[in-house]
Amino acid sequence: MKKEWSMIATWRMAGDAVKLGGEILENNGKCQDAVEKAIMQVEDYPFYKSVGYGGLPNEDCEVELDAAFMDGKTLSIGAIAGIKDFKNPVSIARKLSEDRFNIFLVGAGAEAYAHKNGFVRQNMLTERAKKTWEKRKQEIYEKNLSPYDGHDTVCMIAKDKEGDMAVATSTSGLFMKKRGRVGDSPVSGSGFYVDNEIGGAAATGLGEDIMKGCLSYEVVQRMKNGQSPMEAAQDAVTEFSEKLKKLRGTAGAISVIALNNTGEWGIGTNVEFTFAAVSCDKYAAVYRAIPDEN
Ligand code: SD4
């Protein structure tokens, strides 16, 4: 059944934020505002370890953030990567989406743009994140662990009462990543995609593998070809994970959320304990997705 408005986000941490986004949509607000404001709430909360303030540092103990914004009506995109010391990367990405050129900025260039456009400077490294970094550093050394565990991106897709759609993402990326490493989250087609005429999708997990399959665009194309968001997301993740395993012996964690332009939602994953927070026509809930065993 067609939903008046609808919103989906990755992870349990977005549970309260989708309620906020839902209120915006219920009160005739725009999908662009719903995804931005809801992600800002997650970015500002210091205990969500992998997004915004309090995000997980890179191997040099610096917090480098990636974010993106896409408008499904105009296909406008704005993205930033590796930005340091600015609050609310999602808002900087949204601002960039207003431009015709230079819509994806990295590092010092992104910081100069944010400064020029009046965005708030903030040291994004918290004491808590620093302690987590020190502990992991010790564990990597003592137990010979892979450094690259622990990372969750917040992604949100919304459809408003006008039928317009938007998607946004925000993340500190892979914990202990190399300085300058960029994952899928700010990369169009891999970390996110939306088109009013079809729907949207966004990914969380190991960016290095998500980018190999351009999975958000793949899910949107599957919806275009008639699959429901649930089928599109689950089939795309399962088929691509199988392909990676066959070709390379292993597939990283991959989860994709999807929302079509009637407000129907779906989630696909290859890992246990993936959650999606959903808010549609006045109800809100957090769902757990189960990987497809076939
Ligand atoms: C990245 N995809 O930078 C992000 C991290 C993430 O769940 O989503 N983790 O690769």
Residues whose N, C-alpha, C, O or C-beta is under 5 A from the ligand:
A	BS01	SD4	H151 D152 T153 G173 L174 G183 D184 S185 A203 T204 G205 L206 G207 E208
